């Protein structure tokens, strides 16, 4: 099964990138594999909610009580 490969760039704070890299190394994985896994899980979990706001996104703006 061949899939086209697309390069994506992410802008994240350097300390977070370092933590992510170290965690992947501890788990004997790599950042690309983990990002692909997270993206697949996100897409799979969102299929039922295609026409609804994403819960974590919509709930961020609802924090008026703090």
Secondary structure as GFF3:
##gff-version 3
##sequence-region A 1 66
A	DSSP	alpha_helix	14	26	.	.	.	ID=ss1
A	DSSP	alpha_helix	31	46	.	.	.	ID=ss2
A	DSSP	three_ten_helix	47	49	.	.	.	ID=ss3
A	DSSP	alpha_helix	55	60	.	.	.	ID=ss4
###
